Amino acid sequence: MTNQLIPKPPSIIPGFTIWLTGLSGAGKTTIALALEAELIARHFPVERLDGDIVRESLTRDLGFSREDRDKNVERVGFVARLLARNGVGVVAAFISPYRAAREKLRTEINNFIEVYVEAPIETCIARDVKGLYAKALAGQVSNFTGVDDPYEAPEIPDLVIRTDQLSVADSVAYILDYLESRQLIPATQTVSYAEKGQLQ
């Protein structure tokens, strides 16, 4: 039998996890949706994980105690790790209020990028169409992050995005520039959504 050279499988592109953390109403989901759209437009494999959606399926058995919040982050981190190691770009949008839980993810997920989506709580309250802040301030909702439950801001995040100062387009462009600088996505010379102003 003639020995045949077995071709090497194509190299897998490096995956990554963009972890958007911040208060409710800071703009995490809005940025995540826009970033997902831009990566899809660039034909990059991407999966978006969002707090509200995940709690309807993967973590619907969990409440809002510190232990349950940490379990929520842990489960999502497990999914993100599997996706990222197979070349997928993961965009995760979670309040994830406790610093230790996020730092644990950093040690477990390759190319973990912590993005602090920052906005003054007054801005978050003004954006709250569901009225959750009002209910929390009135004592009708308990364990609400930023009111009667703490939010531990990142000490050294990879990126900080002030959504009270930056447009959605500029926020997305900022993240894309960072990914390109890390060579986690190919640099593109084409006109992006951000440049077209379609994410304003």
KANORPE-V67959 format. One line per field, one symbol per residue. ss: DSSP state (2 for helix, 1 for strand, 0 for the rest). psi: psi as a letter, one per 30 degrees, with the letter a starting at -180 (. if undefined). A space follows every 10 residues. Layout:
ss = ???
psi = ???
This chain:
ss = 0000000000 0000011111 1000000222 2222222222 2000011111 2222200000 0000022222 2222222222 2222000011 1110000022 2222222200 0111111100 2222222000 0222222000 0000100010 0000000011 1100000222 2222222222 2000000000 0022220000
psi = kkkkkkkklk kkkklljjjj kllkffgeee eeeeeeeeee fghkkkkkkk eeeeffdehf fkbgleeeee eeeeeeeeee eeeefggkjk jkjkeifkee eeeeeeffkk hkjkjjjkkk feeeeffjff geeeeeffgf klhkkfdgkl kjkkeilekk jjfffkleee eeeeeeeeee ffhflkkkfl kleeefgfg.
